[in-house]
Amino acid sequence: SRRPRRLLWIASPFAVWALHFVLVYSIQGLVCARGWPLVAAWGGMAVVTLPAFAAVAWLGLRAWRRAQAADVAGEKRFAARLVAMLSLLAVLAMVFTILPALLLNPCE
């Protein structure tokens, strides 16, 4: 059955977001604990955030193309549209994750 693969595909944008969330706040904690400069935190967060955005964008674009394909109908089209929408939501969640880390002094 392809249903477990489909469920993994549906969960994949938020799996990327969750990994991004953990890594961003781990970097922030290390910067504070070790006394590293904030520039190191921003660089580390950029190294984590850019690939995460790229991965979610790729998932969303792939899902959108799949939803627009003529040979896809019913449950498969619904799953593709859902992944496309969840990808947009995951990008928004990543923006809300990274903004406080970039705008506020994390060590105070």
DRENMAR-791266 format. One record per atom (N, C-alpha, C, CB): residue number from 1; residue in three letters; atom name; x, y, z. Coordinates in Angstrom, 1 decimal. Glycine has a CB too. Example, Ala and Ser with C-alpha at 12.3 -4.5 7.8 and 13.67 -1.06 7.14 Angstrom:
2
i,aa,at,px,py,pz
1,Ala,N,13.2,-5.7,7.8;
1,Ala,CA,12.3,-4.5,7.8;
1,Ala,C,13.2,-3.3,7.8;
1,Ala,CB,11.3,-4.5,9.0;
2,Ser,N,12.8,-2.2,7.1;
2,Ser,CA,13.7,-1.1,7.1;
2,Ser,C,12.9,0.0,7.9;
2,Ser,CB,14.1,-0.6,5.7;
! end
This chain:
108
i,aa,at,px,py,pz
1,Ser,N,0.8,-1.2,0.0;
1,Ser,CA,0.0,0.0,0.0;
1,Ser,C,0.9,1.2,0.0;
1,Ser,CB,-0.9,0.0,1.2;
2,Arg,N,0.4,2.3,-0.7;
2,Arg,CA,1.2,3.5,-0.7;
2,Arg,C,0.8,4.5,0.3;
2,Arg,CB,1.0,4.2,-2.1;
3,Arg,N,-0.2,4.2,1.2;
3,Arg,CA,-0.7,5.1,2.2;
3,Arg,C,0.3,5.5,3.2;
3,Arg,CB,-1.9,4.5,2.9;
4,Pro,N,1.2,4.6,3.7;
4,Pro,CA,2.2,5.1,4.6;
4,Pro,C,3.2,6.1,4.0;
4,Pro,CB,3.0,3.9,5.2;
5,Arg,N,3.5,5.9,2.7;
5,Arg,CA,4.4,6.9,2.0;
5,Arg,C,3.7,8.2,1.9;
5,Arg,CB,4.8,6.3,0.6;
6,Arg,N,2.4,8.2,1.6;
6,Arg,CA,1.6,9.4,1.4;
6,Arg,C,1.5,10.1,2.7;
6,Arg,CB,0.2,9.1,0.9;
7,Leu,N,1.4,9.4,3.8;
7,Leu,CA,1.3,10.1,5.1;
7,Leu,C,2.7,10.7,5.5;
7,Leu,CB,0.9,9.1,6.2;
8,Leu,N,3.8,10.0,5.1;
8,Leu,CA,5.1,10.6,5.3;
8,Leu,C,5.3,11.9,4.5;
8,Leu,CB,6.2,9.6,5.0;
9,Trp,N,4.8,11.8,3.3;
9,Trp,CA,4.8,13.0,2.4;
9,Trp,C,4.1,14.2,2.9;
9,Trp,CB,4.3,12.6,1.0;
10,Ile,N,2.9,13.9,3.5;
10,Ile,CA,2.1,14.9,4.1;
10,Ile,C,2.8,15.5,5.3;
10,Ile,CB,0.7,14.4,4.5;
11,Ala,N,3.4,14.7,6.1;
11,Ala,CA,4.1,15.2,7.3;
11,Ala,C,5.4,15.9,7.0;
11,Ala,CB,4.3,14.1,8.3;
12,Ser,N,6.0,15.7,5.8;
12,Ser,CA,7.4,16.1,5.6;
12,Ser,C,7.6,17.6,5.7;
12,Ser,CB,7.7,15.7,4.2;
13,Pro,N,6.7,18.6,5.3;
13,Pro,CA,7.0,20.0,5.5;
13,Pro,C,7.2,20.3,7.0;
13,Pro,CB,5.9,20.8,4.9;
14,Phe,N,6.3,19.7,7.9;
14,Phe,CA,6.5,20.0,9.3;
14,Phe,C,7.6,19.3,9.9;
14,Phe,CB,5.2,19.8,10.0;
15,Ala,N,8.0,18.2,9.4;
15,Ala,CA,9.2,17.5,9.8;
15,Ala,C,10.4,18.4,9.6;
15,Ala,CB,9.4,16.1,9.2;
16,Val,N,10.5,19.0,8.4;
16,Val,CA,11.6,19.9,8.1;
16,Val,C,11.5,21.1,9.1;
16,Val,CB,11.5,20.4,6.7;
17,Trp,N,10.3,21.7,9.3;
17,Trp,CA,10.2,22.8,10.3;
17,Trp,C,10.7,22.4,11.7;
17,Trp,CB,8.7,23.3,10.3;
18,Ala,N,10.3,21.2,12.1;
18,Ala,CA,10.6,20.7,13.5;
18,Ala,C,12.2,20.6,13.6;
18,Ala,CB,10.0,19.4,13.8;
19,Leu,N,12.8,20.1,12.6;
19,Leu,CA,14.3,20.0,12.6;
19,Leu,C,14.9,21.4,12.6;
19,Leu,CB,14.8,19.2,11.4;
20,His,N,14.3,22.3,11.8;
20,His,CA,14.8,23.6,11.8;
20,His,C,14.7,24.3,13.2;
20,His,CB,14.0,24.4,10.7;
21,Phe,N,13.5,24.1,13.8;
21,Phe,CA,13.2,24.7,15.1;
21,Phe,C,14.3,24.2,16.1;
21,Phe,CB,11.8,24.3,15.6;
22,Val,N,14.5,22.9,16.2;
22,Val,CA,15.5,22.3,17.1;
22,Val,C,16.9,22.9,16.9;
22,Val,CB,15.5,20.8,17.1;
23,Leu,N,17.3,22.9,15.6;
23,Leu,CA,18.6,23.4,15.3;
23,Leu,C,18.8,24.8,15.6;
23,Leu,CB,19.0,23.1,13.9;
24,Val,N,17.9,25.7,15.3;
24,Val,CA,18.0,27.1,15.5;
24,Val,C,18.1,27.4,17.0;
24,Val,CB,16.8,27.9,15.0;
25,Tyr,N,17.3,26.8,17.8;
25,Tyr,CA,17.4,27.1,19.3;
25,Tyr,C,18.5,26.3,19.9;
25,Tyr,CB,16.1,26.7,19.9;
26,Ser,N,19.0,25.3,19.3;
26,Ser,CA,20.2,24.7,19.8;
26,Ser,C,21.4,25.6,19.6;
26,Ser,CB,20.5,23.3,19.2;
27,Ile,N,21.5,26.1,18.4;
27,Ile,CA,22.6,27.1,18.1;
27,Ile,C,22.5,28.3,19.0;
27,Ile,CB,22.5,27.5,16.6;
28,Gln,N,21.3,28.8,19.2;
28,Gln,CA,21.2,29.9,20.1;
28,Gln,C,21.6,29.6,21.5;
28,Gln,CB,19.7,30.4,20.1;
29,Gly,N,21.3,28.4,22.0;
29,Gly,CA,21.7,28.0,23.3;
29,Gly,C,23.2,27.8,23.4;
29,Gly,CB,21.1,26.7,23.7;
30,Leu,N,23.8,27.3,22.4;
30,Leu,CA,25.3,27.1,22.4;
30,Leu,C,26.0,28.5,22.4;
30,Leu,CB,25.7,26.3,21.2;
31,Val,N,25.5,29.4,21.6;
31,Val,CA,26.1,30.7,21.6;
31,Val,C,26.1,31.4,22.9;
31,Val,CB,25.3,31.6,20.5;
32,Cys,N,25.0,31.2,23.6;
32,Cys,CA,24.9,31.8,25.0;
32,Cys,C,25.8,31.1,26.0;
32,Cys,CB,23.4,31.8,25.5;
33,Ala,N,25.7,29.8,25.9;
33,Ala,CA,26.5,29.0,26.9;
33,Ala,C,28.0,29.1,26.7;
33,Ala,CB,26.1,27.5,26.8;
34,Arg,N,28.4,29.2,25.5;
34,Arg,CA,29.9,29.3,25.2;
34,Arg,C,30.4,30.7,25.1;
34,Arg,CB,30.2,28.5,24.0;
35,Gly,N,29.5,31.7,25.1;
35,Gly,CA,30.0,33.1,25.0;
35,Gly,C,30.5,33.4,23.6;
35,Gly,CB,31.1,33.3,26.0;
36,Trp,N,30.0,32.8,22.6;
36,Trp,CA,30.3,33.1,21.2;
36,Trp,C,29.7,34.4,20.8;
36,Trp,CB,29.9,32.0,20.2;
37,Pro,N,30.3,35.1,19.8;
37,Pro,CA,29.6,36.3,19.4;
37,Pro,C,28.3,36.0,18.6;
37,Pro,CB,30.6,37.1,18.4;
38,Leu,N,27.5,37.0,18.6;
38,Leu,CA,26.2,36.9,18.0;
38,Leu,C,26.3,36.6,16.5;
38,Leu,CB,25.3,38.1,18.2;
39,Val,N,27.4,37.1,15.9;
39,Val,CA,27.6,36.9,14.4;
39,Val,C,27.7,35.4,14.2;
39,Val,CB,28.9,37.6,14.0;
40,Ala,N,28.3,34.6,15.1;
40,Ala,CA,28.4,33.2,14.9;
40,Ala,C,27.0,32.6,15.0;
40,Ala,CB,29.3,32.6,16.0;
41,Ala,N,26.1,33.1,15.8;
41,Ala,CA,24.8,32.6,15.9;
41,Ala,C,24.0,32.8,14.6;
41,Ala,CB,24.0,33.2,17.0;
42,Trp,N,24.2,34.1,14.0;
42,Trp,CA,23.5,34.4,12.8;
42,Trp,C,24.0,33.5,11.6;
42,Trp,CB,23.7,35.9,12.5;
43,Gly,N,25.3,33.3,11.6;
43,Gly,CA,25.9,32.5,10.5;
43,Gly,C,25.4,31.0,10.6;
43,Gly,CB,27.4,32.5,10.6;
44,Gly,N,25.4,30.5,11.9;
44,Gly,CA,24.8,29.2,12.1;
44,Gly,C,23.4,29.0,11.7;
44,Gly,CB,25.1,28.7,13.5;
45,Met,N,22.6,30.1,12.1;
45,Met,CA,21.2,30.0,11.7;
45,Met,C,20.9,30.1,10.2;
45,Met,CB,20.4,31.2,12.5;
46,Ala,N,21.8,30.9,9.6;
46,Ala,CA,21.7,31.0,8.1;
46,Ala,C,22.0,29.6,7.5;
46,Ala,CB,22.6,32.1,7.5;
47,Val,N,23.0,29.0,8.0;
47,Val,CA,23.4,27.7,7.5;
47,Val,C,22.2,26.6,7.7;
47,Val,CB,24.7,27.2,8.1;
48,Val,N,21.5,26.8,8.7;
48,Val,CA,20.3,25.9,9.0;
48,Val,C,19.1,26.3,8.2;
48,Val,CB,20.0,25.9,10.5;
49,Thr,N,18.8,27.6,8.2;
49,Thr,CA,17.6,28.1,7.6;
49,Thr,C,17.5,28.1,6.1;
49,Thr,CB,17.4,29.6,8.0;
50,Leu,N,18.5,28.4,5.4;
50,Leu,CA,18.5,28.4,3.9;
50,Leu,C,18.2,27.0,3.4;
50,Leu,CB,19.8,28.9,3.4;
51,Pro,N,18.9,25.9,3.8;
51,Pro,CA,18.5,24.6,3.3;
51,Pro,C,17.1,24.2,3.7;
51,Pro,CB,19.5,23.6,3.8;
52,Ala,N,16.7,24.6,4.9;
52,Ala,CA,15.3,24.3,5.3;
52,Ala,C,14.3,24.9,4.5;
52,Ala,CB,15.1,24.7,6.8;
53,Phe,N,14.5,26.2,4.2;
53,Phe,CA,13.6,26.9,3.2;
53,Phe,C,13.6,26.2,1.9;
53,Phe,CB,14.0,28.4,3.1;
54,Ala,N,14.8,25.9,1.4;
54,Ala,CA,14.9,25.2,0.1;
54,Ala,C,14.2,23.9,0.1;
54,Ala,CB,16.3,25.0,-0.3;
55,Ala,N,14.3,23.1,1.1;
55,Ala,CA,13.6,21.8,1.2;
55,Ala,C,12.1,21.9,1.2;
55,Ala,CB,14.1,21.0,2.4;
56,Val,N,11.6,22.9,2.0;
56,Val,CA,10.1,23.1,2.0;
56,Val,C,9.6,23.6,0.7;
56,Val,CB,9.8,24.0,3.2;
57,Ala,N,10.4,24.5,0.1;
57,Ala,CA,10.0,25.1,-1.2;
57,Ala,C,9.9,23.9,-2.2;
57,Ala,CB,10.9,26.2,-1.6;
58,Trp,N,10.9,23.1,-2.2;
58,Trp,CA,11.0,21.9,-3.2;
58,Trp,C,9.8,21.0,-2.9;
58,Trp,CB,12.3,21.1,-3.0;
59,Leu,N,9.5,20.7,-1.7;
59,Leu,CA,8.3,19.9,-1.4;
59,Leu,C,7.0,20.5,-1.8;
59,Leu,CB,8.2,19.6,0.1;
60,Gly,N,6.9,21.8,-1.6;
60,Gly,CA,5.7,22.5,-2.0;
60,Gly,C,5.5,22.6,-3.5;
60,Gly,CB,5.7,23.9,-1.4;
61,Leu,N,6.6,22.9,-4.2;
61,Leu,CA,6.5,23.0,-5.6;
61,Leu,C,6.2,21.6,-6.3;
61,Leu,CB,7.9,23.5,-6.2;
62,Arg,N,6.9,20.6,-5.7;
62,Arg,CA,6.6,19.2,-6.2;
62,Arg,C,5.1,18.9,-6.0;
62,Arg,CB,7.5,18.2,-5.5;
63,Ala,N,4.6,19.2,-4.8;
63,Ala,CA,3.2,18.9,-4.5;
63,Ala,C,2.3,19.7,-5.4;
63,Ala,CB,2.9,19.2,-3.0;
64,Trp,N,2.6,21.0,-5.6;
64,Trp,CA,1.7,21.8,-6.5;
64,Trp,C,1.7,21.3,-7.9;
64,Trp,CB,2.2,23.3,-6.5;
65,Arg,N,2.8,20.9,-8.4;
65,Arg,CA,2.9,20.3,-9.8;
65,Arg,C,2.1,19.0,-9.8;
65,Arg,CB,4.3,20.1,-10.2;
66,Arg,N,2.2,18.2,-8.8;
66,Arg,CA,1.5,16.9,-8.7;
66,Arg,C,-0.1,17.2,-8.7;
66,Arg,CB,1.9,16.1,-7.5;
67,Ala,N,-0.5,18.2,-7.9;
67,Ala,CA,-1.9,18.5,-7.8;
67,Ala,C,-2.4,19.0,-9.2;
67,Ala,CB,-2.1,19.6,-6.8;
68,Gln,N,-1.6,19.7,-10.0;
68,Gln,CA,-2.0,20.2,-11.3;
68,Gln,C,-2.0,19.2,-12.4;
68,Gln,CB,-1.2,21.4,-11.6;
69,Ala,N,-1.4,18.1,-12.2;
69,Ala,CA,-1.2,17.0,-13.2;
69,Ala,C,-2.6,16.5,-13.6;
69,Ala,CB,-0.3,15.9,-12.8;
70,Ala,N,-2.8,16.2,-14.9;
70,Ala,CA,-4.1,15.8,-15.4;
70,Ala,C,-4.4,14.4,-15.0;
70,Ala,CB,-4.1,15.9,-16.9;
71,Asp,N,-3.4,13.6,-14.7;
71,Asp,CA,-3.7,12.1,-14.4;
71,Asp,C,-3.9,11.9,-12.9;
71,Asp,CB,-2.5,11.3,-14.9;
72,Val,N,-3.9,12.9,-12.1;
72,Val,CA,-4.1,12.8,-10.7;
72,Val,C,-5.5,13.2,-10.3;
72,Val,CB,-3.0,13.6,-9.9;
73,Ala,N,-6.2,12.3,-9.5;
73,Ala,CA,-7.5,12.6,-9.1;
73,Ala,C,-7.8,12.1,-7.7;
73,Ala,CB,-8.6,12.1,-10.1;
74,Gly,N,-8.8,12.5,-7.1;
74,Gly,CA,-9.3,12.0,-5.8;
74,Gly,C,-8.3,12.2,-4.7;
74,Gly,CB,-9.6,10.5,-6.0;
75,Glu,N,-8.1,11.1,-4.0;
75,Glu,CA,-7.3,11.2,-2.8;
75,Glu,C,-5.8,11.6,-3.0;
75,Glu,CB,-7.2,9.8,-2.1;
76,Lys,N,-5.3,11.3,-4.2;
76,Lys,CA,-3.9,11.7,-4.5;
76,Lys,C,-3.9,13.2,-4.7;
76,Lys,CB,-3.4,11.0,-5.7;
77,Arg,N,-4.8,13.8,-5.4;
77,Arg,CA,-4.9,15.2,-5.6;
77,Arg,C,-5.1,15.9,-4.3;
77,Arg,CB,-6.0,15.6,-6.6;
78,Phe,N,-5.9,15.4,-3.5;
78,Phe,CA,-6.2,16.0,-2.1;
78,Phe,C,-4.8,16.0,-1.4;
78,Phe,CB,-7.2,15.3,-1.4;
79,Ala,N,-4.1,14.9,-1.3;
79,Ala,CA,-2.9,14.9,-0.6;
79,Ala,C,-1.9,15.9,-1.2;
79,Ala,CB,-2.3,13.4,-0.7;
80,Ala,N,-1.8,16.0,-2.5;
80,Ala,CA,-0.9,16.9,-3.1;
80,Ala,C,-1.2,18.4,-2.7;
80,Ala,CB,-0.9,16.7,-4.6;
81,Arg,N,-2.5,18.7,-2.8;
81,Arg,CA,-2.9,20.1,-2.4;
81,Arg,C,-2.6,20.3,-0.9;
81,Arg,CB,-4.4,20.3,-2.7;
82,Leu,N,-2.8,19.3,-0.1;
82,Leu,CA,-2.6,19.5,1.3;
82,Leu,C,-1.1,19.7,1.6;
82,Leu,CB,-3.0,18.2,2.1;
83,Val,N,-0.2,19.0,0.9;
83,Val,CA,1.2,19.2,1.1;
83,Val,C,1.6,20.5,0.6;
83,Val,CB,2.0,18.1,0.3;
84,Ala,N,1.1,21.0,-0.5;
84,Ala,CA,1.4,22.3,-1.0;
84,Ala,C,1.0,23.4,0.1;
84,Ala,CB,0.7,22.6,-2.3;
85,Met,N,-0.2,23.3,0.6;
85,Met,CA,-0.7,24.2,1.6;
85,Met,C,0.2,24.1,2.9;
85,Met,CB,-2.1,24.0,2.0;
86,Leu,N,0.5,22.9,3.3;
86,Leu,CA,1.3,22.7,4.5;
86,Leu,C,2.7,23.3,4.3;
86,Leu,CB,1.3,21.3,4.9;
87,Ser,N,3.2,23.2,3.1;
87,Ser,CA,4.5,23.8,2.8;
87,Ser,C,4.5,25.3,3.0;
87,Ser,CB,4.9,23.4,1.4;
88,Leu,N,3.5,25.9,2.6;
88,Leu,CA,3.3,27.4,2.9;
88,Leu,C,3.3,27.7,4.3;
88,Leu,CB,2.1,28.0,2.2;
89,Leu,N,2.5,26.9,5.1;
89,Leu,CA,2.4,27.1,6.5;
89,Leu,C,3.7,26.8,7.2;
89,Leu,CB,1.3,26.2,7.1;
90,Ala,N,4.5,25.8,6.7;
90,Ala,CA,5.8,25.5,7.3;
90,Ala,C,6.8,26.6,7.1;
90,Ala,CB,6.3,24.2,6.7;
91,Val,N,6.7,27.3,5.9;
91,Val,CA,7.6,28.4,5.7;
91,Val,C,7.2,29.5,6.6;
91,Val,CB,7.4,28.9,4.2;
92,Leu,N,6.0,29.8,6.8;
92,Leu,CA,5.5,30.8,7.8;
92,Leu,C,6.0,30.5,9.2;
92,Leu,CB,4.0,31.0,7.7;
93,Ala,N,5.9,29.2,9.6;
93,Ala,CA,6.4,28.8,10.9;
93,Ala,C,7.9,29.0,11.0;
93,Ala,CB,6.0,27.3,11.1;
94,Met,N,8.6,28.7,10.0;
94,Met,CA,10.1,28.9,10.0;
94,Met,C,10.4,30.4,10.2;
94,Met,CB,10.8,28.3,8.8;
95,Val,N,9.7,31.2,9.5;
95,Val,CA,9.9,32.7,9.7;
95,Val,C,9.6,33.1,11.1;
95,Val,CB,9.0,33.5,8.7;
96,Phe,N,8.5,32.6,11.7;
96,Phe,CA,8.2,32.9,13.1;
96,Phe,C,9.2,32.3,14.1;
96,Phe,CB,6.8,32.5,13.4;
97,Thr,N,9.9,31.3,13.7;
97,Thr,CA,10.9,30.6,14.5;
97,Thr,C,12.2,31.4,14.5;
97,Thr,CB,11.2,29.2,14.0;
98,Ile,N,12.6,31.9,13.3;
98,Ile,CA,13.9,32.6,13.1;
98,Ile,C,13.9,34.0,13.6;
98,Ile,CB,14.3,32.4,11.7;
99,Leu,N,12.7,34.7,13.4;
99,Leu,CA,12.7,36.1,13.7;
99,Leu,C,13.1,36.5,15.1;
99,Leu,CB,11.3,36.7,13.5;
100,Pro,N,12.5,35.9,16.2;
100,Pro,CA,12.9,36.2,17.5;
100,Pro,C,14.4,35.9,17.8;
100,Pro,CB,12.1,35.5,18.6;
101,Ala,N,14.9,34.9,17.2;
101,Ala,CA,16.3,34.5,17.3;
101,Ala,C,17.2,35.6,16.7;
101,Ala,CB,16.6,33.2,16.8;
102,Leu,N,16.8,36.2,15.6;
102,Leu,CA,17.6,37.2,15.0;
102,Leu,C,17.4,38.6,15.5;
102,Leu,CB,17.3,37.2,13.5;
103,Leu,N,16.2,38.9,16.0;
103,Leu,CA,15.9,40.3,16.4;
103,Leu,C,16.2,40.6,17.9;
103,Leu,CB,14.5,40.6,16.1;
104,Leu,N,16.1,39.6,18.7;
104,Leu,CA,16.3,39.8,20.1;
104,Leu,C,17.7,39.2,20.5;
104,Leu,CB,15.2,39.0,20.9;
105,Asn,N,18.2,39.8,21.6;
105,Asn,CA,19.5,39.3,22.1;
105,Asn,C,19.2,38.0,22.9;
105,Asn,CB,20.2,40.4,23.1;
106,Pro,N,19.7,36.9,22.4;
106,Pro,CA,19.3,35.6,23.0;
106,Pro,C,19.9,35.4,24.4;
106,Pro,CB,19.7,34.5,22.1;
107,Cys,N,20.9,36.1,24.8;
107,Cys,CA,21.6,35.7,26.0;
107,Cys,C,21.2,36.6,27.2;
107,Cys,CB,23.1,35.9,25.8;
108,Glu,N,20.2,37.4,27.0;
108,Glu,CA,19.8,38.3,28.1;
108,Glu,C,18.5,37.8,28.8;
108,Glu,CB,19.6,39.7,27.7;
! end
